[in-house]
Amino acid sequence: MKGGVKVKKDRQSLPVAKVRESGYRMTSARKAIFDVLSQTRGHLSAEEIYMKVHAFYPSIGLASVYRTLQILVNIGLIFKFDFGDGRARFEVVEGPSGRDHHHHFICNNCGRVIDYSDFIAEEVAFLKKVEEGLAKKYEFRITNHNIQFYGICNTCTEP
């Protein structure tokens, strides 16, 4: 545990290997940023990540956080989202079979983001069939997917 951020062993070796395979070094700053994201439930902005990392790694700058986030997005370790609030949001990639894999509901009215992960068997089978069909049709190896549903949340529809 460093600075209040507990490192999960199962998520530790994959990021280091993937960063190195992509031709980058896993610096302590990059590791700190990834650790903050892997410990957080929710969708953090670069500024929020900076504040959390800066608390135990005071020499880090906001520009370094932005550069690192772009690297981690480019090599497929994190997702970058635009939920329509004018700020990019980030979270660790969980493959379709990952325990934290989820989709999003985004309210067009208030901007609320709801993580959706309680999939039923029919949904899983349907997505698998869609992925297989698209992969075959476009000769493309699908490694992950990201699904977002937009609409109005129950809070905004209540009178």
HELIX and SHEET records of a PDB file:
HELIX    1   1 LYS A    9  GLU A   21  1                                  13    
HELIX    2   2 SER A   28  GLN A   39  1                                  12    
HELIX    3   3 ALA A   46  PHE A   56  1                                  11    
HELIX    4   4 LEU A   62  ASN A   74  1                                  13    
HELIX    5   5 ALA A  121  TYR A  138  1                                  18    
HELIX    6   6 ASN A  154  THR A  157  1                                   4    
SHEET    1   A 3 LEU A  44  SER A  45  0                                        
SHEET    2   A 3 ALA A  88  VAL A  92 -1                                        
SHEET    3   A 3 ILE A  78  ASP A  82 -1                                        
SHEET    1   B 3 VAL A 113  TYR A 116  0                                        
SHEET    2   B 3 HIS A 103  CYS A 107 -1                                        
SHEET    3   B 3 GLN A 148  GLY A 151  1                                        
END                                                                             
